[in-house]
């Protein structure tokens, strides 16, 4: 885990693709789907940024997270002793990630979230190609990536169609049916 890079993530994504695919990247995975699109442009039909960080020149996930209005992740992360992995502190899981989720979902999610590699968070990636269809889904009650920051990042994608969903940072847990309907509509939309 501690040696996993952003390129490793992107290569894992592209290895799973069999044809033109709509990639959805949540949170930090906005960088991974963008990098995957650069590695395999012929296999990417569109990118969907789901309350996700959008690459811009010279920026990393870590720098964008620190630049968030109000710095909502300050004190939320526990760094391992090697400084090569991090995870959310228990109190931050409820506050930042699962604040609008039912209790049984919070319990499930806590049992399945683990350490993440810091190397993947510290790599810069070029923005997606301007001719690649993109969508940005803003989660309007997000306590991890503030909606204002999401709107700012979405605005850097001139080709993006913008959508909103009234949830916190984990819409796949808080409103799975609404999110599935939105993603289905995006996938079916003409390019």
DALINBEL-V306159 format. One record per residue. N is the residue number from 0. RES is the residue in three letters. OMEGA is omega in radians with two decimals (none if undefined). Layout:
N	RES	OMEGA
N	RES	OMEGA
This chain:
0	UNK	-3.01
1	UNK	-3.14
2	UNK	-3.13
3	UNK	-3.13
4	UNK	3.06
5	UNK	3.09
6	UNK	3.06
7	UNK	3.11
8	UNK	-3.11
9	UNK	3.11
10	UNK	3.08
11	UNK	3.10
12	UNK	-3.07
13	UNK	3.12
14	UNK	-3.12
15	UNK	-3.07
16	UNK	3.11
17	UNK	-3.14
18	UNK	3.14
19	UNK	-2.99
20	UNK	2.97
21	UNK	-3.14
22	UNK	3.08
23	UNK	3.10
24	UNK	3.13
25	UNK	3.03
26	UNK	-3.12
27	UNK	-3.12
28	UNK	2.99
29	UNK	3.09
30	UNK	-3.10
31	UNK	3.14
32	UNK	3.10
33	UNK	3.12
34	UNK	3.09
35	UNK	3.12
36	UNK	3.09
37	UNK	-3.13
38	UNK	-3.06
39	UNK	-3.05
40	UNK	-3.13
41	UNK	-3.13
42	UNK	-3.11
43	UNK	3.11
44	UNK	-3.13
45	UNK	3.05
46	UNK	3.05
47	UNK	3.08
48	UNK	-3.11
49	UNK	-3.01
50	UNK	-2.97
51	UNK	3.02
52	UNK	3.13
53	UNK	3.14
54	UNK	2.97
55	UNK	-3.05
56	UNK	3.07
57	UNK	-3.09
58	UNK	3.02
59	UNK	3.05
60	UNK	-3.11
61	UNK	-3.13
62	UNK	3.10
63	UNK	3.11
64	UNK	3.13
65	UNK	-3.11
66	UNK	-3.09
67	UNK	3.08
68	UNK	-3.13
69	UNK	3.12
70	UNK	-3.05
71	UNK	3.14
72	UNK	3.12
73	UNK	-3.14
74	UNK	-3.08
75	UNK	-3.01
76	UNK	3.02
77	UNK	3.14
78	UNK	3.13
79	UNK	-3.03
80	UNK	3.13
81	UNK	-3.07
82	UNK	3.14
83	UNK	3.12
84	UNK	3.11
85	UNK	3.00
86	UNK	3.11
87	UNK	3.04
88	UNK	-3.08
89	UNK	-3.13
90	UNK	3.14
91	UNK	3.09
92	UNK	3.14
93	UNK	-3.07
94	UNK	-2.99
95	UNK	-2.98
96	UNK	-2.96
97	UNK	-3.03
98	UNK	-3.12
99	UNK	-3.12
100	UNK	3.06
101	UNK	-3.09
102	UNK	-3.11
103	UNK	3.08
104	UNK	3.09
105	UNK	3.14
106	UNK	3.12
107	UNK	-3.08
108	UNK	3.13
109	UNK	-3.12
110	UNK	-3.03
111	UNK	3.09
112	UNK	-3.07
113	UNK	3.13
114	UNK	3.10
115	UNK	3.14
116	UNK	3.11
117	UNK	3.13
118	UNK	-3.13
119	UNK	-3.12
120	UNK	-3.02
121	UNK	3.14
122	UNK	3.06
123	UNK	-3.14
124	UNK	3.04
125	UNK	3.06
126	UNK	3.13
127	UNK	3.10
128	UNK	-3.08
129	UNK	-3.12
130	UNK	3.14
131	UNK	3.10
132	UNK	-3.14
133	UNK	3.05
134	UNK	3.03
135	UNK	3.10
136	UNK	3.09
137	UNK	3.01
138	UNK	-2.91
139	UNK	3.10
140	UNK	-3.08
141	UNK	3.09
142	UNK	3.08
143	UNK	3.03
144	UNK	-3.06
145	UNK	3.14
146	UNK	3.11
147	UNK	3.09
148	UNK	3.08
149	UNK	3.13
150	UNK	3.11
151	UNK	3.14
152	UNK	3.12
153	UNK	-3.13
154	UNK	3.10
155	UNK	3.12
156	UNK	-3.05
157	UNK	-3.12
158	UNK	-3.01
159	UNK	2.91
160	UNK	-3.05
161	UNK	-3.13
162	UNK	3.05
163	UNK	3.01
164	UNK	-3.03
165	UNK	3.10
166	UNK	2.96
167	UNK	-2.98
168	UNK	-3.07
169	UNK	-3.09
170	UNK	3.11
171	UNK	3.04
172	UNK	-3.05
173	UNK	-3.08
174	UNK	-3.03
175	UNK	-3.12
176	UNK	3.11
177	UNK	3.14
178	UNK	3.13
179	UNK	3.13
180	UNK	3.12
181	UNK	-3.14
182	UNK	3.08
183	UNK	3.12
184	UNK	3.11
185	UNK	-3.10
186	UNK	-3.12
187	UNK	-3.09
188	UNK	3.09
189	UNK	-3.12
190	UNK	none
